[in-house]
Amino acid sequence: MIVRATKKLRDRIGAPDQHAGEQSTTALGEWYATRFAWRPDVLLLVNETALLPILLPLAPAATALSRAANRIAAIMAAYGADNELVAAEVEHMSNRRIAPTANRSVVGIMTEFTFLAEHRKGRELDDLEAWLAGTPCSPLYRTHTTPKNAFRHLLAR
């Protein structure tokens, strides 16, 4: 699992450790991540393919990526992924690498999610996450419109 983190997040979770040419082996592809500088800090992960947002507390930062993998597995199950796919994804996510961001479009979506989340700050993270997942995103207009629809399609492949 390759997590492409912003500098703001890498300062908290560690320096990039991706090896040259290394690719994500997960079925869902790469994840982009940043942090909301709230009290307490919140980790935002966005799937590069479906643009699905995942939110969880950042602290403790040392375990953030392992907790993120568990949260992704729970979201996959909630969206109807079969147990075999979830188990395979969890196995692939056990080996995690941090890399700098590379896709400006996904970074732009994270910026939009950050802006939208600021206006709903104070709500439960699960509620905020579900609301963001239902937000139309311009890169998805021609296909699935919202991240949750794109994620369901990605799981059905």
N, C-alpha and C positions, 0 to 999 in steps of 0.2 A: 504494500500500500504506500503510495507516494502522496505525501501531504505537502502541497505547495503553499507555504506560509508567507505572509507579509512580514516585512522587517519588524514591525511593531510586535508581532507574535513571536518571531524567532528570537527576539531579545529575551523573551520569557521562557520559551521551551527548549532552546538550543540552536546551535548553528546547523546549516545544511550538512547532511551526511549522505546525499545521494551520489552514487558512483556514476561516472561518465557512461552514457548510453543505457543506463538502467531504466527499465519500464515497469509500470505497475502491472502486477499479475492478477489483480482483482477483476471480477466481472464488471464491476461498476466503474472502473477506471480511476482516474486521479481525483483527489479532493483538494480544494483550495480552502485556506483558513486565515482568519484574522481574529482579533479580539475586540470586544466592546469594552472600553475603559469605564465600566460602570462599577458601582460598589455593590456586590463583589463583581470582579471581571467575568465576562461571558465569552466563551469560545463559539465562533460562528464557523461552521464548515459548509462548503457548497460543493456539490458534485459537479464536475466539469461537464458531463454529458447532459444530465437532466436539470441542472441548476437547483437541485433540491437543497434547501437550507436545513442544517442541524444545529441546535443550540444546546449548550450545557455549561455549567459552571467551569471556569478555567482552573480554579484552585482545587487541589494542588497541581501546579503546572507540570510537575514531573510525571504525573499519571494521566494527563489530559488526553493524550493520543490513545492510550489503551481504553480509557473510559469512552472515548469517541467511537472506537471500534465496536464496543458493546452497544452503544446507542444506535449506531448504524444498523447493527443486526436486529435490534428491537424494532426499528423503523421498517426494515425490510419485511419482517414478520407481520407487522401491522398493515403493510400494503399488500399482503397476500403472497409473498415469496414462499416457495416450498422449503421444507426443512433442510433438504439436501443442499439447495443453493445457499441458504443462510449459513449452514455449517461450513461449506467450502469457502464462502466469503470470509468468515471469521478466521479460518485457518490461514488464508492469504493475508489477512489484515494483521496477523500476529507479527509479521516482519514489516516494520514501518520505517520509512525514510522521510527526512525533511528536505525540502528543496525550495529554492526561491520561486516566486510566481513567474509564469511564462505566458499566460493567456490574458491579454488585456481586457477582453470582453468579459471574462469571468470576474476579474478584479472590478470591473465596472458594475457588474451585478452585485457583488459584495458591498460596494459603496452604496448602491441603491437600497439594499437590504438594511444596511447600517442606518441610512437616513430614515427609512420607514420605521425601523425598530425604535429609534429615538422618540418617535411620536406615540409609541405604545409602551414605552418604558414603564416598568412597575407591574406589568402583567406576569402571570406565570409563564415560564419559558416554553412549556408545552403548547400553551394557547398561542403565544407569539410565533412559535415555529410553524404551527398549523396555518396561521393567518398568512405568514410569509410564503408558505408553500402554495397557497391558493392565489397568490398575486401574479397577474399576467406579466410575462417578461418578453421584451421585444425579440430576443433571439429565438423564442419559441412560437412566435405568432403564426408562422406558416405551418407549424406541425401540431403541437399539443397545447399551446397557449400558456399553461401554468406548469410550474415545476412538479406538482404532485401528479398531473396527468402524464408528463414526460417520464417521471420515475416509474409509474405503473407500466408504461410501455417498455421501458428499459428492462424491468423485471420479467416481462412476458416474453422477451426474446429467447 
